[in-house]
Structures are given as C-alpha cells and as structure tokens.
Amino acid sequence: MLLNTPPAPTLTPKLIPHSSLPNLSFPPSTFLPKSKPTRTPFLLRAMIEKETPEAHRPDTFLRDYDASSSSSLSVRNRFEKMIRDVQDSVCAAIEAADGGAKFKEDVWSRPGGGGGISRVLQDGSVWEKAGVNVSVVYGVMPPEAYRAATSANGNVKPGPVPFFAAGVSSVLHPKNPFAPTLHFNYRYFETDAPKDAPGAPRQWWFGGGTDLTPAYIFEEDVKHFHTVQKRACDKFDPSFYPRFKKWCDDYFYIKHRNERRGLGGIFFDDLNDYDQEMLLGFSTECANSVVSAYLPIIEKRKDTPFTDQHKAWQQLRRGRYVEFNLVYDRGTTFGLKTGGRIESILVSLPLTARWEYDHAPEEGSEEWKLLDACINPKEWI
Amino acid sequence: MLLNTPPAPTLTPKLIPHSSLPNLSFPPSTFLPKSKPTRTPFLLRAMIEKETPEAHRPDTFLRDYDASSSSSLSVRNRFEKMIRDVQDSVCAAIEAADGGAKFKEDVWSRPGGGGGISRVLQDGSVWEKAGVNVSVVYGVMPPEAYRAATSANGNVKPGPVPFFAAGVSSVLHPKNPFAPTLHFNYRYFETDAPKDAPGAPRQWWFGGGTDLTPAYIFEEDVKHFHTVQKRACDKFDPSFYPRFKKWCDDYFYIKHRNERRGLGGIFFDDLNDYDQEMLLGFSTECANSVVSAYLPIIEKRKDTPFTDQHKAWQQLRRGRYVEFNLVYDRGTTFGLKTGGRIESILVSLPLTARWEYDHAPEEGSEEWKLLDACINPKEWI
C-alpha cells in the first residue's frame, strides 16, 4: 500500500468516454484554403457522433442507401471492400510470420452509419507492436471548408457539407533492430452536394502511401522495397513513382531535426486530377503490394543477432518516429485535435522509444549511414 | 558490414547547423492576439542569429549597454543573475544526491548578445536524465504582435519591436518508479519601444512554475511539494497559490487523454498586473524553493525496491510526458517551430518511454489511483 490515505476517486477512469474520430488520416487540407495549410482545422468534434463498441464485425459500415444493391458498384462500396480485404490479408501475413501472436480486434460503429475495426498485435515474437486499422466515417464539414476545397465561388453560400471518408492505416514495429518498421495508409474521401445547394459539385480525393523506416540500411532491402512501389506505380502512370517518391521524402520530414523519419517509399494526397476508376485501381494495387514489399525483408532480418548498442540505436530512431507522428503527421495531429479514437490513432507509436541528449553517431558508422540517408534522401533504384 | 554498397554521403550529418532559439519557453501568446491562441505564431527564425559554441561561461550574456554598471540594478541584470544562481544551486544539489554523475555543460552565445548554458546529467545512479538550462535571448518581433500584446491603437504603425527574454528551465527524470519527475521554468520577457515609435510603451511579463509528475502517489510527498509551493506564494499574495495551482492543473492538460501530465504545482504566465519588483521577488522565491520542494522526496524514494511492473507503469507515464511536451507544451512546440536549439528543447523528454495499446489499470490499484488524480485534480493541502 503506497498511499497513507487513499484519495477518494470522484470519477472512474474507465468511465471517461473515448471520443470519436477514428484513425482516419484523411487530409486536413481538404478542409482548408490551400494557401493557409498551417491554420488549425475546424473542429469536427461536434459533427461526428460517438462510437459504440460492437461484438461482431458488420458486413459493411456503409449507411443503408450507400450499401444497397443499386449502389454496390459505387466507389464507396468498392473502396470499403478493398480496405477490409487488405486488413485481412496483411494481418494474416503478419500472424503467419510472427508464428504465434494473434491480433486483438476492436470493432466499433456509429448510430448513423460508419465505424471501424482496429487490430493490434503487441509483444509478438517478431513484432513489438503491429496495428492495422480500417475506418469508415460520415461527417459534416462547414461550408467555408467546402468552398475552399472546391474553389467554389465565394459568393455562393451553401450550408454544411456532408462528407464520407474511408481508409486503412497501419504501422508495424518489429523487435529486431535490423528489421524495419513499415507504415502504410490508403484513404478515399468524398463530399456530397451541400444540403441547400443541390446543384453544387460533389468532390472526391484519394490519398495514401507506403514507407519504410529501418534503423540500419541493408541496401538490397531498400532496393527491393522501392522496386515493388515503382512496379505498382508504373502499371498506372510512369510519372507516379518519381513524383510520389519525392512527395514521400518531403512529407515524412522532421523539420526541427532536418532529417526524414526513414527511407521513404511513396506518398500522395488530395489526388483527384486523374480518372476516378484509375485511382481506385492504383490505390488497390499499392495496398495489395504491401505484403510482397515488406514480408521478404522481415523474413531475412527477423533473427539477425544484435547487441545492446544496436537496440539502443533502434530505440533512438523510434524516438524520432514519435517526434514525427506527434508533431507533424497530419492524420495524427488532426485526430488528436478533433477527438478521434485515441487508442486507434496512437497505435502508430512504438512500444518503446528513447531520447539521448546530443547523440551523434560516429562518422562512417552504420548508424551514421542511416542518419545520412535520412538527411540526404537517395534514389534507391 | 551491413551495407552491400555504402551510400555516398553528400553531407556530413554533424555539419548540419543546429538552428537557434534556446529552450526559452516564453509564451507564444505574447506575440499573438489574445483571442486567437491557436494560430501559428510568426516565424522568429529569421530574426534571431545563430548560436556559437563557447569554451567558457561568460560573466553575463547581456549586451554591453544592458550589462554596464549604470544598468546593474535593472530587472534584466538581476533576473539573469537569479537564473544562473538557480542553475548552479539546483545542479549542485542534483549532483550531490546522485552521488557520482556530473552534469555535462554546453555554453553558446550569439554575436549580437545573448546566449545560454545547457547542463545535462544522463544515466546517473538516481536520475535517468536531468537537464537544467538557462538562456538569454535578444530578438525582434513584428509590429502586429507588439500591437496585439500591448493593445496599442491599431492605427499606430510602429516598426519591428526589439525584445529581451531570459529564463531557467529544467526537467529531472529519476530512474526509480517511486521517485517523481520534476519540472520547473521561470522566465522574464521585455519589449523595447518600437524603433520608429520611441514614445510607445515598453512592456514586461513574468512567467513560470514548478510541477511534480510521479508514477505513484505518496500522499505525504505530494502534500510536502504543494506546501512548499504555497509557502512561496503566500509570502507575496494569498491569492497566488489557489490561482496558480489551478492554472497549473489547466495548463498541463493532455486534452486527447482527458488527463493531466501529473499532480501539478503552480504555473503562471504573462504576469504583469502586479508591481514589477514584487514579481521579480516572487519568481526568485519560487525558483529558490525548488531544491527544498523536491530533494527530500527523492531522498525518501530513490532506493525503494520495485518490480518490472512498476517500471513498465513509470514508462507508460513517461509516454504521456512525451505526448504533452510534443503536442501541447507551448515552450516546446514554439521552440520546434521557430528553429530553437533542438537538443536544449528536447532535453525535457525522458531517456525512455513506452506506449501500450489500450492500457487501463485495474480499478482500485495504485496505478489507477494515480490516473484518477490526473483525471480529477485534487486539493492536496
């Protein structure tokens, strides 16, 4: 008994309601004038209902009219099916490679439609922490955000704009310091016409990416990873890989360190200037490439012998991962500010991390080479 | 050798210049219209020169005209002396209690005046990481910020406004999970008259506080800590302790968790509505109370036996500390955005931290009691 006099609890910690937006990671910029990306986005808190835990996975999180047979070929329908298939296949591959540990699943829904499935595998034999989440959200954005996002005429005054967003989001942190962390996220966003301006245009966007964050560089691993990304991109447009590779290097930038979080991959956001079917196919191809891009690297590195020094360096890099996610990542910071489901949002953080004062690896060391590649992004293929 | 082909570094990591604002922690709100606290503050980056490492501590970081004998009784002078004395006395007490480890010191200056001393003790026998920094900064703020901060007439168009800021800032993270983390920070801020509006008013503010973050509650420790804070406050104004105790509970609030970082203490900011000499005396009294508020608790708890479970809970609470500092702390986020000296700013982060998915302590357990007190702040005395 540590307390001399136990405090009288006035509220049970477990009774505090988790408030709601799931690990959605759709771009806050969709809500904002493009010229002011640093302004705080509007508060979605009041505009999305609270989630309810569910005992079973529903067939769909779509609202009835979206899920009806007449809508079965809609992009909403097909995107939800795609992200749930990807969640299943990635989780199956992770469990098989981990060889014992199982994902814990949390299902939740909202009364008016929408919901999500969070799956987390913690303290496995290969992965320290692996999270794979899907979510489907119906919400309402203020008319100013809609006007800014659509470049609609400022004189038109539509009412609040309903939106739909769905995505799959995953971070996989292995234990072995020679096995890299992987992150991927693919999302789709749509606005309805404003309620009192039925003629106004509907809008849609795709976003996402897959990126690799090792603590040590094995050049053959990084080449393999980027080659799979390029192959997926090249099936759709030869300009995609170079453009989205650079976008990834630019996005995962820890400005206060002048270094990237890792060795990149591909990233794109607010993408709507191509055929919608093509972009659905492209997102699907990228998401379906995750297992072949990542698992072969894990198989090669998961049992590599390592020292305490290797582990400490991995932990320092995990600290950088935390810095990026909490300070810069748009999905994370947006989710925290808008009252998303905290455990789903912060499942991206590693199980453990480390910060040493003024640490600098010895010039020419393997640690230094990783840091150099994070400071000066390379062309890997 | 991990690499098949070593990458060709195009830039030596150590050559990347650290850019500059030290762990100053003066309130960004001083630069902002009070009604819009969430807007991104203006970029100070271009307005403060880069720091230069120094081999020796100078007698003063003040500019010559501030340091001259005719100015020796100025608040700038006396505040710098106070924070440097406090740095010395706190570091001496920490080293004595740690019984072996020594602080590593980094001194830096800026060509036009100003500079700082960072002291860090890492991996001692009692403290995992202890940082005690002082800094003195001369900078320039845009006229809009000055007008907003001073409520000056909007029709007056002064030029850029020179400012002076000085502070001591410290975070002390012990190893033993029953020994609490301490944070304190005391700072003073002044503006000069705008260069082209010599008649415009000069302004000054004090800010600061001392707060305690244990992983386990020993009620007698928390009472002792708060009693010392109250005693310091009561010497100056009986309204200070209740007001600054509540301000502390409100400030160290992790909104996305609906919990405080720890068990509070005192916090105040932008304070200028009392006699300037009184507030200088009050800040000095608070800073001089740190050792007597904290060290007796450390002496009692530093050798308490603990289990892996106690350590894991401490590490989870350290994770919350990281969340608060990176997401909410105004000094940290402001420093990161404005190009402060990163190693000084982030010395506040613990050596190690942990995030478990959906962790909830058992109701009634010691861990639960701590969490409850973070969710429902108590009156300790």
Interface residues (C-beta under 8 A of the other chain):
Chain A: L2 L3 N4 T5 P6 P7 P9 T10 L11 T12 P13 K14 I16 T38 R39 T40 K104 D106 V120 Q122 K129 G131 F178 Y216 I217 F218 E219 E220 K255 H256 R257 N258 Q315 G319 V322 E323 L326 V327 T333 L336 K337 G339 G340 I342 E343 I345 L346 V347 L349 P350 L351 T352 A353 R354 W355 E356 Y357 D358 A360 P361 E363 E366 W368 K369 L371 D372 A373 I375 N376 K378
Chain B: M1 L2 L3 N4 T5 P6 P7 P9 T10 L11 T12 P13 K14 I16 T38 R39 T40 K104 D106 V120 Q122 K129 G131 F178 Y216 I217 F218 E219 E220 K255 H256 R257 N258 Q315 G319 V322 E323 L326 V327 T333 L336 K337 G339 G340 I342 E343 I345 L346 V347 L349 P350 L351 T352 A353 R354 W355 E356 Y357 D358 A360 P361 E363 E366 W368 K369 L371 D372 A373 I375 N376 K378
